[in-house]
Amino acid sequence: MRENLGEHITIDDMARTAMFSKFHFSRVFLRVTGVSPGRFLSAMRLQEAKRLLVATSLSVTDISHRVGYSSVGTFSSRFRASVGVSPTMYRRLGGFTSRICVDGRRPVGSSRQTDIRGHVRPPLAGRAGLVFIGLFPDRLPQGNPVRCAVLSGPGPYTLEMVPQGTWHVLAYSPAMTEDECDVDARRVTAGEVTTGGVGANGVSAGGAGAFGVSGSGVSASSVSASGGVPPAPEYDGFVGVHGPLVVRAEMGARPVDLRLRPTNQLDPPVLLAVLDREPVTAQAQLG
């Protein structure tokens, strides 16, 4: 898949390469990744488009063709729906949006509110920085989260007023150097990162609203103390996933702990434009 994103690839092609029947391949792929082969391929194409928008000067039309779209209109619509901003705006912001809207759904059928709370545990190896926690309808983190929170690092969190339904909880943290982690932690403590009306600690994320990052989305963590680009992190990023989680009206608070681990090739791409800018990109914006 990764080497042929611009080609027309069918499930039959994938199954043939894996030497499985189409139906057996689809079942195994869904069990391993949590999403269907077609949706995984679509997500990979949009993830590559995100990279090209920030790392190259190619036009949006050229990028859409490179990742397998024949219509730039279809590409732009799917990009906006999945990432949260248009391709042009994503490029202008350098891969980091300053505001993410969350789904406006509220609990129905009961006056009792259901919260999801727990701890995000640090990875066993590597250093995690800011942690985004989102509640999504399925395993693929795209579009507006139903609820979300931002932490200064691994620790306790609460997602408030969770509506009834079946959800997946995702924690994501970009890999950072130690200096970058310290600077971003200070940003959260100082109230620069907020989540939908939540205080400076960023621990809880209440109902419908948004979380924002003040300024242009480029923090001082992008530049090392000596003025150069900080050393590249050892890992691409960290994720923690729990689901499916069924929420019913009669339930009280649901405990959900998440352990961050390095991302791997079987993880669906995190398409939502949040906390995913690279230090080199941010350095170029500052210059």
Buried (B, 14 or more C-beta within 10 A) or exposed (E): BEEEBBEEBEBEBBBEEEEBEBEEBBEBBBEEBBBBBBBBBBBBBBBBBBBBBBEEEBEBBEBBBBBBBEEBEEBBEBBBEBBBBBBEBBBEBBBBBBEBBBBEBEBEEEEEBBBBBBBBBBBEEBBBBBBBBBBBBBBBBBBBBBBBBBBBBBBBBBBBBBBBBEBBBBBBBBBBBEBBBBBBBBBBEEEBBBBBEBEBBBBBBBBBBBBBBEEBBBBEBBBBEEEEBBEEBEBBBBBBBBBEBEBEBEBEBBEBBBBBBBBEEEBBBBBBBBBBBBBEBBBBBEE
